[in-house]
Amino acid sequence: MKKRWFTYLLLFTITLINAQEKDEKVFLSGYVKNLHEFSFVDRLDDLQWTTFVHNRLNFKYISSDEITIRLEFRNRWFYGDNVKNIFGFSEFISQDNGIIDLSWNIIDDGNTLFNTTIDRALVNYTKGNWDVTLGRQRVNWGMNLVWNPNDIFNTYNFLDFDYEERPGSDAVRVQYYLGDFSKIELAAKKGKAADDYIVAAMYKFNKWSYDIQLITGVYQKDWMIGTGWAGNLKNAGFKGEISYFVPYEDYFNSKNVLSAAISVDYGFKKGLYINGSILYNSAANQASNGLGALVYNNLSAKNLMPYEFSSFLQLAKEFTPIFKGTLSTIYSPTNDAVILMPSLDYSIATNWELNFTSQSFFEFENYKTLGNSLFLRLRWSF
């Protein structure tokens, strides 16, 4: 069945490429990235490496003023120690929780893994105040930079910095605009598992110079209510999100979950940008694998970090128009857990970028290094 789907995809892609050359209504964009990862715990003689080539193709067909069709997929080729040594690596890469499994491991021989995944396949209809989208899409209700308790449909992992587009959901989304700054939105998602469904509504409006949203719905086996806001405290940006989950099958003996995050950001005149955030997670499981489980975990809006309290601080500096540096840190008082994430970005030429990123995980209470990863990435966009 998977091979048949892949054959249809290949033929459809060839058709779109040919159409793009002849029809101004068909558009193609994307990128090719070559990323090298070097990882170790605390000794360089245990160094492991993996090469990752990432290609993305974005097709858009504008059928009329009202209808737009999008098909977007990513091709990923892995070679190296992660493929050979991480148990279940190929299953994790090919995981697709949508109604239809649109992820294929074309090559998987224990040394090399080549995967193709469709993460956007949608039809959008827009007319007047109505905006309706059907298919695999990103329903983005988050407002913060790092932690988004309101992003209930497709929570993303902030450590997966190479996936800028972020995950999508098999969903239907209806938006009705009440004015320039307010709208009502309904969305419903269904996944592969029987209890993997979300139905929610959001009312968004502007008050006191703040964008405010109110959310309610059913999140898998929970009733969910939430709110979020984005505005300014004088010259600083101020954002927040709160979500509260109550199991509906065992209401009176339930363990309710509160997930809340606030953030403040400020840009200085000489190109320095600072962002700080605090997360509270009442569902934290201190007995879990902690930071080590974050890298290859699919996070949820109910459990964005393995600790009850976490804080985030980011400093970004634009040294020149083509050279930028960023230092991001996450700290939790539980086990004095720390993640350090420095990165450098350099624009080599038009559509060519070079990036260096590092991720290091520590628990200083027991003076334990959980792991270090160094990434070097070259990107060409088209």
MOMOMO-V49680 format. One record per helix or strand of 2 or more residues. SS is the DSSP state (h for helix, s for strand). FROM is the first residue (numbers start at 0). LEN is the number of residues. If there is no record, write none. Layout:
ss:from:len
SS:FROM:LEN
SS:FROM:LEN
This chain:
ss:from:len
h:1:21
s:25:15
h:43:3
s:47:15
s:66:14
h:80:5
h:88:5
s:102:6
s:111:16
s:129:8
s:168:9
s:182:9
s:196:11
s:209:10
s:221:12
s:235:12
s:256:11
s:271:10
h:289:4
s:308:12
s:322:10
h:333:3
s:336:13
s:351:12
s:367:14
